[in-house]
Amino acid sequence: MENSDTPPPRKPSRTLPGKIFDVLSGFGLATITLLLLGLLTWFATLEQIDHGLYPTLNKYFHWKSVFLLPEINGKTVPLPLPSGYWVGAVLLVNLILGGVIRIRKGWSHVGNLISHFGIIFMLIAGGVAHHFSERGNMAVGEGESSNTAEDYFEYVVELTEIKQATPVPITVIRGDQIKDLEPGKTRIFRLPEFPFDLEIGGYLVNAQPVSIHERAPDKQQQKADGYYLMEKPGEVNAEANTAACYARILYRDGKKSDPFIVAGASFHPFSLRLEDRVFTVDMRKRLWPMPFTVKLDKFTADFHPGTSSPAKFVSEVTRIENNVEAKVTIQMNEPMRYEGLTFFQASYGPPGAGPGEKMYSVFEIVHNPADHWPEYSLYIVSFGMLITFLQKLIPHISPTSRKKRHV
């Protein structure tokens, strides 16, 4: 006969990895991350009114942002919050560990498992779009064609040789290679196809070349040929920023040129003559070649009665690829999707155009490898929820279930 005073056997204590797994896969962590995402979205919606959409998205949801202080009506809220990107990353780990690995397996839980896979797929889609999507715009006049878009934000440095009647390749130094060169930092770019190399430094996101005779430098800025770069506050619409930097030619004999300015706000590139050859160095927004040509056949705009507020933009275009033409209509909420690119109807011009005046249309172009992934993820989640619903409904309405309830 067993002694009733014998204590029950104690469960073995969880190891440290086990405790970490319990926290990362727990429902409590999922709840906290969802509340944080809701709070971040609310603050970001309010803040973008004053600071613009792009800077706000960078502050709240960029991977380089770790912690932030929100603002309301220009006043800082003393509430440190983690970046939405990293909150989403924690939620992704939580769903994988708790919603896939830890969840009970079996037919009765298959709907929940499918729904969790759909949400995981949606979060991955957001990460792919964040890191690999590209955005630009293309302005096309009626009767004209274009196969090149201009990036919204990225400024590049372009170098080329000027030759008469001979197409010359353009060497491009991308923005991610120079945007970290804050004042005081320089980097040398080797150019084997040119008789010189290039040194770049002092990059500013938004700046304007100013003559020292018009306005004296106020921060001991570097001077170049009687000019310096006056830094300006970032624009609310980040695409309106004009980047600029200083550069210097490094000759093959070891000599260096005087510093000069290359800026997005400049009307002309810097030109250099070596013997009988002429080269140019310029800064501009990156040009983005399209795999096909778009011709604007006709643009129309309908306005709300008695207002200048547009009710509908419609662009009738011809897509030309390998001498094959296709007629397409692009309008508000009805973009053109083709070869991984999406053409949205963004705006038009010229402003206040009169009857019979030639119009142009502006398309926003997005290349997002995960363009349709959120749509697919919603299908997966809906399918999983449907299975769960049917699993609960069928037993409830079956004759056997009714007999049990009657008894």
KATAGI-V351712 format. One record per residue. N is the residue number from 1. PHI is phi as a letter, one per 40 degrees, with the letter a starting at -180 (none if undefined). PSI is psi in whole degrees, -180 to 180 (999 if undefined). OMEGA is omega in whole degrees, -180 to 180 (NA if undefined). Layout:
n: {N & N}
phi: {PHI & PHI}
psi: {PSI & PSI}
omega: {OMEGA & OMEGA}
This chain:
n: {1 & 2 & 3 & 4 & 5 & 6 & 7 & 8 & 9 & 10 & 11 & 12 & 13 & 14 & 15 & 16 & 17 & 18 & 19 & 20 & 21 & 22 & 23 & 24 & 25 & 26 & 27 & 28 & 29 & 30 & 31 & 32 & 33 & 34 & 35 & 36 & 37 & 38 & 39 & 40 & 41 & 42 & 43 & 44 & 45 & 46 & 47 & 48 & 49 & 50 & 51 & 52 & 53 & 54 & 55 & 56 & 57 & 58 & 59 & 60 & 61 & 62 & 63 & 64 & 65 & 66 & 67 & 68 & 69 & 70 & 71 & 72 & 73 & 74 & 75 & 76 & 77 & 78 & 79 & 80 & 81 & 82 & 83 & 84 & 85 & 86 & 87 & 88 & 89 & 90 & 91 & 92 & 93 & 94 & 95 & 96 & 97 & 98 & 99 & 100 & 101 & 102 & 103 & 104 & 105 & 106 & 107 & 108 & 109 & 110 & 111 & 112 & 113 & 114 & 115 & 116 & 117 & 118 & 119 & 120 & 121 & 122 & 123 & 124 & 125 & 126 & 127 & 128 & 129 & 130 & 131 & 132 & 133 & 134 & 135 & 136 & 137 & 138 & 139 & 140 & 141 & 142 & 143 & 144 & 145 & 146 & 147 & 148 & 149 & 150 & 151 & 152 & 153 & 154 & 155 & 156 & 157 & 158 & 159 & 160 & 161 & 162 & 163 & 164 & 165 & 166 & 167 & 168 & 169 & 170 & 171 & 172 & 173 & 174 & 175 & 176 & 177 & 178 & 179 & 180 & 181 & 182 & 183 & 184 & 185 & 186 & 187 & 188 & 189 & 190 & 191 & 192 & 193 & 194 & 195 & 196 & 197 & 198 & 199 & 200 & 201 & 202 & 203 & 204 & 205 & 206 & 207 & 208 & 209 & 210 & 211 & 212 & 213 & 214 & 215 & 216 & 217 & 218 & 219 & 220 & 221 & 222 & 223 & 224 & 225 & 226 & 227 & 228 & 229 & 230 & 231 & 232 & 233 & 234 & 235 & 236 & 237 & 238 & 239 & 240 & 241 & 242 & 243 & 244 & 245 & 246 & 247 & 248 & 249 & 250 & 251 & 252 & 253 & 254 & 255 & 256 & 257 & 258 & 259 & 260 & 261 & 262 & 263 & 264 & 265 & 266 & 267 & 268 & 269 & 270 & 271 & 272 & 273 & 274 & 275 & 276 & 277 & 278 & 279 & 280 & 281 & 282 & 283 & 284 & 285 & 286 & 287 & 288 & 289 & 290 & 291 & 292 & 293 & 294 & 295 & 296 & 297 & 298 & 299 & 300 & 301 & 302 & 303 & 304 & 305 & 306 & 307 & 308 & 309 & 310 & 311 & 312 & 313 & 314 & 315 & 316 & 317 & 318 & 319 & 320 & 321 & 322 & 323 & 324 & 325 & 326 & 327 & 328 & 329 & 330 & 331 & 332 & 333 & 334 & 335 & 336 & 337 & 338 & 339 & 340 & 341 & 342 & 343 & 344 & 345 & 346 & 347 & 348 & 349 & 350 & 351 & 352 & 353 & 354 & 355 & 356 & 357 & 358 & 359 & 360 & 361 & 362 & 363 & 364 & 365 & 366 & 367 & 368 & 369 & 370 & 371 & 372 & 373 & 374 & 375 & 376 & 377 & 378 & 379 & 380 & 381 & 382 & 383 & 384 & 385 & 386 & 387 & 388 & 389 & 390 & 391 & 392 & 393 & 394 & 395 & 396 & 397 & 398 & 399 & 400 & 401 & 402 & 403 & 404 & 405 & 406 & 407}
phi: {none & c & c & c & c & c & c & c & c & c & c & c & c & c & c & c & d & c & c & c & c & c & c & c & b & c & c & c & c & c & c & c & c & c & c & c & c & c & c & c & c & c & c & c & c & c & c & c & c & c & b & g & c & c & c & c & c & c & c & c & b & c & c & c & c & b & b & a & b & c & b & b & f & g & b & c & c & c & b & c & b & c & c & c & c & c & c & c & c & c & c & c & c & c & c & c & c & c & c & b & c & c & c & c & c & h & c & c & b & c & c & c & c & c & c & c & c & c & c & d & c & c & c & c & c & c & c & c & c & c & c & b & c & b & b & a & b & b & b & b & c & d & g & b & b & a & b & b & b & b & c & c & b & c & c & b & b & b & b & a & b & c & b & c & f & b & c & b & c & b & c & b & b & c & c & c & c & b & c & c & c & c & d & h & b & b & a & c & b & c & b & c & c & b & c & a & b & b & b & b & a & g & c & b & c & a & a & b & c & b & c & c & c & c & a & c & d & b & b & f & c & c & b & a & f & g & b & a & c & c & c & b & c & c & c & c & c & c & c & c & c & b & c & a & a & b & a & a & c & b & c & c & c & g & c & b & c & c & c & b & b & b & a & c & c & c & c & b & c & c & b & b & b & b & f & b & b & b & b & b & b & b & b & a & c & c & c & b & c & c & c & a & b & b & b & c & c & a & b & b & b & b & b & c & d & g & b & c & c & c & c & a & b & b & b & c & b & b & c & b & a & f & g & b & b & b & c & b & b & b & a & d & g & b & c & b & b & a & f & g & b & b & b & b & c & c & a & a & a & c & c & g & c & c & d & g & c & c & b & b & b & b & b & c & b & b & b & b & d & b & d & c & c & d & c & c & c & c & c & c & c & c & c & c & c & c & c & c & c & c & c & c & c & c & c & c & b & c & d & c & c & c & c & c & c & c & c}
psi: {131 & 147 & 126 & -15 & 1 & 122 & 148 & 151 & 138 & 140 & 142 & 138 & 148 & 141 & 168 & -46 & -37 & -40 & -40 & -41 & -41 & -41 & -48 & -27 & 3 & 156 & -30 & -42 & -39 & -42 & -43 & -45 & -39 & -39 & -41 & -42 & -40 & -42 & -43 & -41 & -40 & -48 & -42 & -38 & -40 & -41 & -31 & -16 & -39 & -31 & -4 & 160 & -49 & -49 & -36 & -43 & -40 & -39 & -43 & -28 & 7 & 148 & -22 & -16 & 128 & -55 & 156 & 161 & 118 & 163 & 145 & 122 & 39 & -1 & 132 & 133 & 119 & 62 & 91 & 129 & 145 & 154 & 145 & -31 & -47 & -28 & -42 & -36 & -41 & -41 & -38 & -46 & -42 & -42 & -38 & -45 & -45 & -37 & -11 & -53 & -46 & -22 & 148 & 136 & 160 & 166 & -35 & -15 & 7 & -33 & -45 & -40 & -43 & -43 & -40 & -40 & -40 & -42 & -40 & -44 & -39 & -43 & -40 & -39 & -41 & -39 & -41 & -44 & -39 & -40 & -26 & -2 & 155 & 146 & 140 & -175 & 155 & 123 & 127 & 128 & 158 & 131 & -2 & 167 & 158 & 146 & 24 & 132 & 162 & 127 & 144 & -39 & -30 & 120 & 138 & 162 & 126 & 135 & 138 & 163 & 136 & 118 & 143 & 127 & 21 & 117 & 132 & 131 & 147 & 128 & 128 & 128 & 113 & 160 & -35 & -9 & -13 & -17 & -13 & 0 & 70 & 164 & 129 & -15 & 141 & 161 & 140 & 131 & 118 & 131 & 83 & -22 & -4 & 159 & 26 & 167 & 174 & 133 & 129 & 142 & 176 & 40 & 135 & 136 & -37 & 110 & 165 & 133 & 132 & 137 & 138 & -17 & -22 & -39 & 122 & 144 & 139 & -7 & 27 & 43 & 155 & 140 & 149 & 111 & 42 & 9 & 161 & 167 & 119 & 116 & 139 & 153 & 149 & 139 & 151 & -45 & 104 & -25 & -12 & -6 & 146 & 106 & 162 & 160 & 172 & 150 & 164 & 136 & 131 & 109 & 160 & -22 & 6 & -9 & 158 & 146 & 169 & 152 & 149 & 166 & 135 & 131 & 147 & -23 & -4 & 146 & -24 & 148 & 164 & 131 & 148 & 131 & 126 & 110 & -117 & 18 & 145 & 133 & 155 & 148 & 125 & 158 & 133 & 170 & 145 & 133 & 138 & 101 & 138 & 153 & 4 & 172 & 141 & 125 & 128 & 110 & -45 & 140 & 133 & 150 & 129 & 137 & 153 & 140 & 129 & 9 & 169 & 12 & 121 & 137 & -29 & 134 & 139 & 123 & 119 & 115 & 163 & 122 & 123 & 122 & 121 & 44 & 13 & 128 & 145 & 130 & 130 & 143 & 126 & 126 & 176 & 129 & 7 & 78 & 171 & 123 & 126 & 132 & 43 & 5 & 145 & 124 & 113 & 147 & 109 & -52 & -168 & 176 & 178 & 154 & 138 & 27 & 139 & 175 & 134 & -7 & 141 & 131 & 162 & 156 & 143 & 122 & 135 & 129 & 129 & 128 & 108 & 108 & -23 & 32 & -48 & 0 & -43 & -37 & -45 & -39 & -36 & -38 & -43 & -46 & -45 & -40 & -43 & -41 & -35 & -42 & -45 & -42 & -44 & -36 & -32 & -33 & -45 & -48 & -30 & -34 & -2 & 153 & -40 & -42 & -39 & -39 & -42 & -40 & -36 & -43 & 999}
omega: {-176 & 177 & -179 & -180 & -179 & -178 & 178 & 180 & -180 & 176 & 178 & -179 & -179 & 175 & 180 & 176 & 179 & 178 & 178 & 178 & 180 & -180 & -176 & -178 & -173 & 179 & 179 & 179 & 178 & 179 & -180 & -179 & 179 & 176 & 179 & 179 & 176 & 180 & 179 & 179 & 179 & 179 & -179 & 178 & 179 & -174 & -177 & 176 & -177 & -171 & 180 & -173 & -173 & 177 & -180 & 177 & 178 & -178 & -171 & -169 & 179 & -177 & 179 & 178 & -179 & 176 & -176 & 173 & -179 & 177 & 173 & -178 & 178 & -180 & -179 & 176 & -176 & -179 & 180 & -180 & 175 & 179 & 179 & 179 & -176 & 172 & 177 & 178 & 177 & 178 & 178 & 178 & -180 & -179 & 179 & -177 & -176 & -175 & -180 & -175 & -173 & -174 & 177 & -179 & 180 & -176 & -177 & -178 & -175 & 179 & 177 & -180 & 179 & 180 & 177 & 176 & 179 & 179 & 177 & 179 & 179 & 179 & 177 & 178 & 178 & 178 & 179 & 178 & -178 & -173 & -169 & -180 & 177 & 179 & 178 & 178 & 179 & 176 & -177 & 177 & 178 & -178 & -179 & -177 & 176 & 174 & -177 & 174 & 178 & 180 & -179 & -166 & -170 & 173 & -180 & 173 & -178 & 176 & 178 & 175 & -179 & 176 & -179 & 173 & 180 & 176 & -178 & 177 & 179 & 175 & -175 & 171 & -172 & -176 & -178 & 176 & -175 & -172 & 177 & -177 & 179 & 180 & -177 & 179 & 178 & 177 & -180 & 178 & -180 & -176 & -177 & -180 & 178 & 178 & 180 & 172 & -176 & 175 & -178 & 178 & 176 & -177 & 177 & -177 & -179 & -175 & -179 & 175 & -178 & 177 & 179 & 179 & 178 & -178 & -177 & 177 & -178 & -178 & -179 & 179 & 177 & -179 & 180 & 178 & 176 & 180 & 172 & -180 & 177 & -179 & 179 & 177 & 178 & -180 & 176 & 171 & -170 & 180 & 178 & 177 & 176 & -178 & 179 & 178 & 175 & 179 & -180 & 178 & 176 & -177 & -178 & 179 & 177 & 180 & 179 & 175 & 171 & 179 & 176 & -175 & 167 & -172 & 176 & -180 & -179 & -180 & -176 & 178 & 172 & -179 & -176 & 178 & 174 & -175 & -178 & -179 & -179 & -180 & 177 & 175 & -175 & 174 & 179 & 174 & -175 & 174 & -171 & -177 & 177 & 178 & 179 & -179 & 178 & 177 & 179 & 180 & -178 & 175 & 175 & 179 & 176 & -177 & 174 & -175 & 176 & -179 & 173 & 180 & -175 & 175 & -178 & 170 & 177 & 176 & 175 & -173 & 171 & 177 & -174 & -180 & -179 & 179 & 176 & -176 & 177 & 179 & -178 & 174 & 178 & 178 & -177 & 180 & 176 & -177 & 172 & 177 & -178 & 177 & 177 & 179 & 177 & 179 & 177 & 172 & -173 & -179 & -178 & 178 & -5 & 179 & 178 & -179 & 180 & 180 & 178 & 180 & -179 & -177 & 169 & -178 & 179 & 179 & 168 & -176 & -178 & 171 & -177 & 180 & -179 & -173 & -176 & -177 & 178 & 177 & 179 & -179 & 177 & 176 & -179 & 179 & -179 & 179 & 179 & 179 & 178 & 178 & 179 & 180 & -179 & 178 & 178 & -174 & -173 & 177 & -177 & -176 & -179 & 180 & -180 & -180 & 180 & 179 & 180 & 180 & -180 & 179 & NA}
